[in-house]
Each structure stands twice: as C-alpha cells, then as structure tokens.
Amino acid sequence: MSTAVAVGTTLGTASADRQDFTMFPGQTFTLGEFNGIECAGQLTSNARTPHYRPGTALVTTAWVAYVSTPCSVVAQVNWHNLDTNERGMVSSRVTTTGRGPLPPPITTGNQIAVDTKPGRVVLSVTTESLHFVAGPSVEVRVPA
C-alpha cells in the first residue's frame, strides 16, 4: 500500500510500504512580488514526509523568474489533514538571484516545514501574488 499519493506523479520510495517523496504535478505561475510582469515566473514543488520528522511535511519550492533578478515571491503551502480535519497555511519568501532556467538560478528560503500532525494530508502551493496553479494538489501520509 502506498502512503504518499499524488493526484499526478509520485516518485521515490523509502521502503516497500511507504513513499516519502511526492512531486507536485505542474507548476504555480505567478507575477511575483509587487504583481509586476518584471518578476513573473514559476514555482515547482515537491513534498517529503520523512520518518524522522513525525507530524511534519517538508515542502521544497524552486522559483524561476523569467525576466529580472533578483526577484522574490512569497510561497504559501495550504494544507488540510483529512484525518483530523485541521487546516492551515505556512508561507516563506523565496528569492532567485539568477534569470531563466539556464543556467539554473540560485534560490533561497525554499524548504518549508509544515506541521500538520500525523495522517493523510492534502497540500497545495500558491503565492501571495497573482498566480495560476497549473496542477492539482497532492495527498501524502505524514508519519506519526
């Protein structure tokens, strides 16, 4: 039985009965800080649910600005624990110091610890800025 289920793609296996790495399908496209086209870009994300961090999902985001540098965006991880019915949102500023996908930009502040308590948790990534999420949420099992 898989304990990390993405509505799209799931990668990586920690053991025969538990996956702890889930890629978010699609990206979050955003205008970035100040909602200006000069900071337009995209976030890609993945979630880890390591056994050594019980009750916590670790969401990693990579931010690529298409035009200007440096550029920031506030990434928001929205979560809903399906077993406890608790919900919340955690945010973190992500900054890029490079432009475009080649060469790869350097990002900061890109791992967000989300304390959800153990159970089945639905995660989605949005931003404080104008954005479009081109991919569904993911469901993971956060260990006890």
N, CA, C and O of each residue as an XYZ file, in Angstrom:
576
protein
N       0.836     -1.171      0.000
C       0.000      0.000      0.000
C       0.884      1.239      0.000
O       1.786      1.363      0.828
N       0.628      2.149     -0.923
C       1.373      3.391     -0.995
C       0.802      4.379      0.012
O      -0.415      4.524      0.126
N       1.680      5.055      0.738
C       1.187      6.021      1.720
C       1.367      7.453      1.265
O       0.938      8.370      1.964
N       1.987      7.676      0.118
C       2.068      9.017     -0.448
C       1.472      8.950     -1.837
O       2.019      8.281     -2.714
N       0.381      9.619     -2.046
C      -0.316      9.531     -3.313
C      -0.412     10.920     -3.908
O      -0.963     11.829     -3.286
N       0.114     11.089     -5.098
C      -0.054     12.355     -5.807
C      -1.223     12.193     -6.746
O      -1.465     11.110     -7.278
N      -1.928     13.249     -6.940
C      -3.030     13.203     -7.876
C      -2.453     13.093     -9.283
O      -3.178     12.797    -10.233
N      -1.155     13.331     -9.417
C      -0.472     13.231    -10.702
C       0.666     12.240    -10.621
O       0.488     11.071    -10.961
N       1.847     12.685    -10.172
C       3.059     11.885    -10.212
C       3.628     11.685     -8.818
O       3.676     12.628     -8.028
N       4.058     10.469     -8.507
C       4.733     10.175     -7.255
C       6.068      9.514     -7.582
O       6.121      8.574     -8.375
N       7.143     10.003     -6.973
C       8.471      9.486     -7.237
C       9.154      9.093     -5.947
O       8.875      9.660     -4.891
N      10.056      8.116     -6.029
C      10.898      7.765     -4.905
C      10.221      6.855     -3.905
O       9.029      6.993     -3.634
N      10.978      5.930     -3.360
C      10.436      5.007     -2.386
C      11.393      4.903     -1.217
O      12.583      4.655     -1.406
N      10.881      5.091     -0.013
C      11.707      4.979      1.183
C      11.771      3.540      1.658
O      12.800      3.113      2.182
N      10.702      2.788      1.488
C      10.664      1.385      1.833
C       9.580      0.743      0.991
O       8.917      1.420      0.205
N       9.394     -0.561      1.148
C       8.423     -1.270      0.326
C       6.998     -0.799      0.568
O       6.167     -0.886     -0.336
N       6.693     -0.305      1.754
C       5.314      0.072      2.055
C       5.112      1.570      2.281
O       4.017      1.979      2.668
N       6.137      2.403      2.050
C       5.989      3.824      2.332
C       6.816      4.660      1.373
O       8.015      4.425      1.218
N       6.193      5.625      0.734
C       6.907      6.574     -0.096
C       6.987      7.884      0.667
O       6.013      8.302      1.294
N       8.149      8.539      0.618
C       8.259      9.788      1.365
C       8.612     10.976      0.484
O       8.949     12.037      1.008
N       8.546     10.836     -0.850
C       8.827     11.931     -1.769
C       7.723     12.010     -2.803
O       7.452     11.034     -3.503
N       7.079     13.178     -2.904
C       5.993     13.361     -3.852
C       6.226     14.649     -4.626
O       6.350     15.721     -4.034
N       6.286     14.545     -5.938
C       6.427     15.715     -6.796
C       5.050     16.320     -7.040
O       4.105     15.588     -7.335
N       4.914     17.643     -6.924
C       3.667     18.298     -7.282
C       3.581     18.314     -8.806
O       4.502     18.796     -9.465
N       2.505     17.800     -9.373
C       2.378     17.858    -10.833
C       2.121     19.301    -11.269
O       1.364     20.019    -10.616
N       2.731     19.718    -12.343
C       2.535     21.084    -12.823
C       3.335     22.089    -12.021
O       4.159     21.717    -11.186
N       3.088     23.368    -12.279
C       3.778     24.464    -11.603
C       2.760     25.490    -11.128
O       1.582     25.437    -11.481
N       3.247     26.424    -10.318
C       2.458     27.589     -9.937
C       3.081     28.778    -10.668
O       4.215     29.161    -10.381
N       2.347     29.355    -11.603
C       2.809     30.524    -12.347
C       2.357     31.775    -11.595
O       1.216     31.844    -11.136
N       3.246     32.765    -11.465
C       2.930     33.942    -10.655
C       3.617     35.189    -11.191
O       4.623     35.107    -11.895
N       3.062     36.336    -10.849
C       3.702     37.605    -11.192
C       4.756     37.998    -10.166
O       5.457     38.992    -10.360
N       4.883     37.241     -9.078
C       5.913     37.514     -8.090
C       5.634     38.776     -7.296
O       4.518     39.296     -7.301
N       6.673     39.266     -6.605
C       6.469     40.421     -5.733
C       5.981     41.627     -6.522
O       6.376     41.834     -7.669
N       5.136     42.403     -5.908
C       4.562     43.628     -6.461
C       3.623     43.362     -7.644
O       3.175     44.312     -8.287
N       3.313     42.093     -7.946
C       2.425     41.723     -9.044
C       2.840     42.355    -10.363
O       1.987     42.731    -11.166
N       4.141     42.475    -10.593
C       4.642     43.091    -11.815
C       5.176     42.058    -12.788
O       5.713     41.028    -12.383
N       5.026     42.338    -14.068
C       5.484     41.418    -15.107
C       7.003     41.220    -15.044
O       7.516     40.182    -15.463
N       7.723     42.232    -14.514
C       9.184     42.111    -14.429
C       9.631     41.019    -13.459
O      10.801     40.638    -13.455
N       8.707     40.514    -12.637
C       9.053     39.457    -11.687
C       8.229     38.197    -11.944
O       8.120     37.337    -11.070
N       7.645     38.087    -13.146
C       6.863     36.901    -13.483
C       7.764     35.671    -13.497
O       8.934     35.751    -13.871
N       7.208     34.533    -13.085
C       7.994     33.310    -13.066
C       7.156     32.129    -12.639
O       5.927     32.188    -12.658
N       7.821     31.057    -12.254
C       7.104     29.853    -11.860
C       7.765     29.184    -10.665
O       8.981     29.248    -10.485
N       6.925     28.535     -9.846
C       7.367     27.714     -8.724
C       7.128     26.257     -9.070
O       6.057     25.904     -9.564
N       8.105     25.417     -8.820
C       7.891     23.974     -8.862
C       8.119     23.471     -7.446
O       8.924     24.031     -6.703
N       7.405     22.410     -7.075
C       7.436     21.986     -5.675
C       7.439     20.471     -5.540
O       7.005     19.742     -6.433
N       7.943     20.018     -4.391
C       7.820     18.618     -4.006
C       7.622     18.563     -2.500
O       7.921     19.517     -1.782
N       7.112     17.431     -2.037
C       6.879     17.238     -0.605
C       7.593     15.985     -0.141
O       7.609     14.971     -0.838
N       8.186     16.062      1.049
C       8.804     14.906      1.694
C       8.133     14.707      3.038
O       7.788     15.672      3.721
N       7.952     13.457      3.413
C       7.376     13.120      4.718
C       8.302     12.125      5.409
O       7.965     10.950      5.549
N       9.464     12.598      5.838
C      10.451     11.690      6.428
C      10.020     11.168      7.795
O       9.392     11.878      8.581
N      10.371      9.918      8.060
C      10.005      9.288      9.328
C      10.663      9.964     10.527
O      10.145      9.878     11.640
N      11.803     10.641     10.318
C      12.492     11.298     11.431
C      11.887     12.664     11.769
O      12.371     13.332     12.683
N      10.838     13.095     11.053
C      10.125     14.343     11.355
C       8.641     14.029     11.531
O       7.831     14.462     10.711
N       8.261     13.290     12.573
C       6.851     12.911     12.743
C       5.937     14.130     12.829
O       6.256     15.121     13.486
N       4.797     14.033     12.150
C       3.820     15.114     12.179
C       4.160     16.300     11.292
O       3.480     17.325     11.344
N       5.220     16.174     10.465
C       5.684     17.290      9.646
C       5.888     16.863      8.201
O       6.468     15.811      7.929
N       5.405     17.690      7.275
C       5.715     17.541      5.851
C       6.716     18.629      5.496
O       6.580     19.764      5.953
N       7.711     18.304      4.693
C       8.701     19.275      4.235
C       8.426     19.567      2.763
O       8.556     18.682      1.918
N       8.047     20.800      2.456
C       7.736     21.190      1.088
C       8.884     22.040      0.560
O       9.241     23.054      1.160
N       9.460     21.623     -0.562
C      10.559     22.334     -1.188
C      10.051     22.999     -2.453
O       9.381     22.362     -3.265
N      10.367     24.287     -2.627
C       9.968     25.019     -3.817
C      11.206     25.536     -4.540
O      12.193     25.912     -3.908
N      11.146     25.552     -5.856
C      12.188     26.160     -6.685
C      11.522     27.276     -7.474
O      10.510     27.045     -8.136
N      12.072     28.478     -7.414
C      11.492     29.667     -8.024
C      12.377     30.114     -9.177
O      13.580     30.306     -8.999
N      11.792     30.281    -10.351
C      12.499     30.784    -11.525
C      11.764     32.008    -12.032
O      10.607     31.912    -12.443
N      12.427     33.170    -12.006
C      11.863     34.399    -12.577
C      12.251     34.438    -14.052
O      13.389     34.128    -14.403
N      11.320     34.814    -14.905
C      11.574     34.806    -16.346
C      12.401     35.992    -16.822
O      13.130     35.862    -17.805
N      12.313     37.160    -16.154
C      12.917     38.369    -16.699
C      13.976     38.966    -15.788
O      15.157     38.939    -16.132
N      13.589     39.510    -14.623
C      14.532     40.300    -13.830
C      15.110     39.522    -12.661
O      14.565     38.503    -12.235
N      16.230     40.029    -12.154
C      16.854     39.437    -10.980
C      17.381     40.565    -10.115
O      17.640     41.636    -10.665
N      17.562     40.422     -8.828
C      16.932     39.355     -8.048
C      15.429     39.601     -7.942
O      14.957     40.723     -8.128
N      14.704     38.563     -7.649
C      13.263     38.652     -7.604
C      12.753     37.688     -6.528
O      13.310     36.608     -6.332
N      11.691     38.094     -5.840
C      11.157     37.271     -4.758
C       9.676     36.994     -4.958
O       8.980     37.684     -5.703
N       9.227     35.966     -4.271
C       7.812     35.647     -4.201
C       7.581     35.005     -2.836
O       8.463     34.327     -2.309
N       6.405     35.217     -2.269
C       6.060     34.541     -1.025
C       5.254     33.304     -1.383
O       4.112     33.400     -1.832
N       5.867     32.134     -1.178
C       5.192     30.863     -1.449
C       4.324     30.512     -0.249
O       4.744     30.661      0.898
N       3.111     30.046     -0.524
C       2.197     29.639      0.535
C       1.861     28.161      0.354
O       1.446     27.740     -0.726
N       2.044     27.381      1.415
C       1.657     25.974      1.401
C       0.364     25.858      2.198
O       0.346     26.084      3.408
N      -0.711     25.507      1.513
C      -2.008     25.291      2.147
C      -2.139     23.804      2.434
O      -1.808     22.974      1.586
N      -2.622     23.460      3.631
C      -2.719     22.046      3.989
C      -4.048     21.748      4.665
O      -4.662     22.609      5.294
N      -4.469     20.497      4.514
C      -5.704     20.009      5.148
C      -5.451     18.564      5.571
O      -5.253     17.691      4.726
N      -5.456     18.316      6.880
C      -5.306     16.965      7.408
C      -6.676     16.300      7.328
O      -7.603     16.690      8.039
N      -6.803     15.301      6.467
C      -8.085     14.636      6.240
C      -8.525     13.798      7.434
O      -9.717     13.533      7.594
N      -7.580     13.377      8.276
C      -7.919     12.545      9.434
C      -8.369     13.376     10.637
O      -9.239     12.942     11.392
N      -7.790     14.562     10.824
C      -8.166     15.405     11.973
C      -9.059     16.575     11.568
O      -9.622     17.257     12.424
N      -9.186     16.803     10.268
C      -9.933     17.910      9.676
C      -9.330     19.282     10.023
O     -10.008     20.301      9.887
N      -8.079     19.318     10.464
C      -7.396     20.585     10.713
C      -6.838     21.119      9.400
O      -6.481     20.354      8.505
N      -6.770     22.449      9.300
C      -6.276     23.119      8.103
C      -5.324     24.237      8.501
O      -5.329     24.704      9.640
N      -4.521     24.648      7.554
C      -3.648     25.770      7.828
C      -2.900     26.215      6.592
O      -3.074     25.666      5.505
N      -2.057     27.228      6.780
C      -1.229     27.754      5.712
C       0.092     28.203      6.313
O       0.117     28.827      7.374
N       1.186     27.887      5.637
C       2.527     28.295      6.053
C       3.153     28.993      4.854
O       3.001     28.536      3.722
N       3.859     30.100      5.094
C       4.459     30.823      3.975
C       5.947     31.040      4.192
O       6.447     30.986      5.316
N       6.645     31.288      3.081
C       8.073     31.546      3.115
C       8.460     32.355      1.884
O       7.993     32.078      0.779
N       9.316     33.355      2.080
C       9.810     34.146      0.941
C      10.879     33.341      0.209
O      11.799     32.798      0.822
N      10.739     33.274     -1.116
C      11.704     32.575     -1.961
C      12.285     33.611     -2.915
O      11.543     34.330     -3.585
N      13.608     33.686     -2.976
C      14.285     34.683     -3.797
C      15.191     33.989     -4.802
O      15.864     33.011     -4.477
N      15.202     34.504     -6.025
C      16.117     33.977     -7.032
C      17.172     35.034     -7.327
O      16.878     36.230     -7.329
N      18.391     34.593     -7.575
C      19.466     35.512     -7.939
C      19.909     35.286     -9.369
O      20.867     35.907     -9.828
N      19.219     34.400    -10.081
C      19.533     34.146    -11.479
C      18.305     34.383    -12.322
O      17.219     34.579    -11.776
N      18.439     34.371    -13.647
C      17.316     34.639    -14.521
C      17.124     33.456    -15.460
O      18.082     32.963    -16.054
N      15.881     33.005    -15.589
C      15.535     31.949    -16.531
C      16.056     30.595    -16.106
O      16.781     30.478    -15.118
N      15.683     29.569    -16.859
C      16.028     28.200    -16.483
C      17.481     27.808    -16.754
O      17.960     26.840    -16.165
N      18.209     28.534    -17.637
C      19.593     28.195    -17.949
C      20.459     29.434    -17.816
O      20.135     30.419    -18.479
N      21.513     29.491    -17.041
C      21.873     28.464    -16.071
C      20.875     28.436    -14.926
O      20.130     29.396    -14.730
N      20.851     27.353    -14.170
C      19.869     27.259    -13.085
C      20.036     28.401    -12.091
O      21.157     28.719    -11.696
N      18.928     29.021    -11.684
C      19.022     30.105    -10.709
C      19.334     29.574     -9.322
O      19.115     28.399     -9.027
N      19.841     30.443     -8.488
C      20.086     30.103     -7.093
C      18.893     30.615     -6.294
O      18.557     31.796     -6.380
N      18.251     29.751     -5.524
C      17.096     30.173     -4.745
C      17.419     30.078     -3.265
O      18.298     29.323     -2.849
N      16.685     30.867     -2.475
C      16.853     30.816     -1.028
C      15.488     30.655     -0.371
O      14.462     30.962     -0.978
N      15.475     30.178      0.860
C      14.236     30.057      1.613
C      13.257     29.090      0.997
O      12.048     29.320      1.042
N      13.756     28.007      0.420
C      12.884     27.167     -0.375
C      12.392     25.893      0.303
O      11.645     25.147     -0.331
N      12.751     25.597      1.526
C      12.180     24.437      2.208
C      11.288     24.928      3.350
O      11.719     25.670      4.233
N      10.033     24.487      3.297
C       9.040     24.946      4.256
C       8.594     23.761      5.096
O       8.091     22.777      4.555
N       8.773     23.840      6.423
C       8.312     22.790      7.331
C       6.847     23.067      7.659
O       6.502     24.145      8.143
N       5.990     22.078      7.389
C       4.553     22.228      7.591
C       4.130     21.247      8.684
O       4.101     20.037      8.456
N       3.805     21.762      9.860
C       3.412     20.916     10.983
C       1.917     20.630     10.888
O       1.085     21.464     11.245
N       1.596     19.435     10.400
C       0.210     19.066     10.098
C      -0.383     18.056     11.066
O      -1.590     17.815     11.037
N       0.440     17.459     11.924
C       0.105     16.287     12.726
C       0.030     15.073     11.792
O      -0.149     15.231     10.584
N       0.166     13.873     12.341
C       0.160     12.668     11.505
C      -1.190     12.447     10.815
O      -2.240     12.858     11.310
N      -1.125     11.790      9.665
C      -2.339     11.424      8.948
C      -2.239     11.708      7.466
O      -1.174     12.051      6.954
N      -3.366     11.559      6.780
C      -3.462     11.853      5.350
C      -3.638     13.363      5.198
O      -4.566     13.947      5.758
N      -2.736     13.988      4.434
C      -2.720     15.441      4.319
C      -2.721     15.834      2.843
O      -1.950     15.298      2.048
N      -3.596     16.777      2.488
C      -3.625     17.353      1.149
C      -2.838     18.656      1.186
O      -3.065     19.500      2.053
N      -1.908     18.819      0.239
C      -1.053     20.002      0.158
C      -1.237     20.696     -1.188
O      -1.406     20.033     -2.211
N      -1.205     22.029     -1.190
C      -1.166     22.793     -2.440
C      -0.243     23.986     -2.238
O      -0.060     24.455     -1.114
N       0.337     24.475     -3.331
C       1.255     25.615     -3.262
C       0.673     26.756     -4.087
O       0.354     26.592     -5.264
N       0.540     27.925     -3.440
C       0.090     29.147     -4.101
C       1.076     30.250     -3.730
O       2.135     29.968     -3.169
N       0.740     31.505     -4.038
C       1.593     32.628     -3.659
C       0.719     33.768     -3.142
O      -0.501     33.749     -3.307
N       1.357     34.765     -2.510
C       0.651     35.973     -2.098
C       0.323     36.848     -3.301
O      -0.575     37.687     -3.237
N       1.049     36.651     -4.392
C       0.879     37.464     -5.596
C      -0.173     36.831     -6.502
O      -0.646     35.724     -6.246
N      -0.531     37.550     -7.561
C      -1.421     36.962     -8.558
C      -0.773     35.699     -9.101
O       0.412     35.700     -9.433
N      -1.551     34.616     -9.194
C      -0.962     33.349     -9.601
C      -1.999     32.459    -10.274
O      -3.205     32.693    -10.187
N      -1.492     31.432    -10.948
C      -2.302     30.391    -11.558
C      -1.633     29.070    -11.238
O      -0.460     28.873    -11.554
N      -2.369     28.164    -10.614
C      -1.822     26.854    -10.266
C      -2.155     25.892    -11.401
O      -3.317     25.544    -11.611
N      -1.125     25.465    -12.129
C      -1.315     24.573    -13.266
C      -1.018     23.139    -12.850
O      -0.130     22.497    -13.411
N      -1.746     22.646    -11.884
C      -1.552     21.287    -11.399
C      -2.357     21.088    -10.154
O      -2.597     22.039     -9.410
N      -2.782     19.873     -9.909
C      -3.613     19.601     -8.745
C      -2.815     19.556     -7.440
O      -1.584     19.561     -7.435
N      -3.557     19.511     -6.349
C      -2.956     19.314     -5.035
C      -2.414     17.888     -4.949
O      -2.720     17.055     -5.802
N      -1.624     17.612     -3.937
C      -1.138     16.246     -3.702
C      -1.609     15.788     -2.330
O      -1.819     16.600     -1.428
N      -1.771     14.488     -2.184
C      -2.095     13.901     -0.893
C      -0.931     13.039     -0.450
O      -0.442     12.199     -1.206
N      -0.488     13.252      0.784
C       0.629     12.497      1.356
C       0.204     11.929      2.702
O      -0.774     12.390      3.290
N       0.926     10.943      3.188
C       0.700     10.425      4.536
C       1.851     10.901      5.396
O       3.004     10.536      5.165
N       1.534     11.722      6.396
C       2.540     12.260      7.313
C       2.671     11.256      8.466
O       1.673     10.912      9.099
N       3.896     10.785      8.743
C       4.080      9.741      9.754
C       3.879     10.243     11.183
O       4.022     11.429     11.482
N       3.544      9.296     12.042
C       3.395      9.590     13.478
C       4.734      9.489     14.164
O       4.825      9.700     15.374
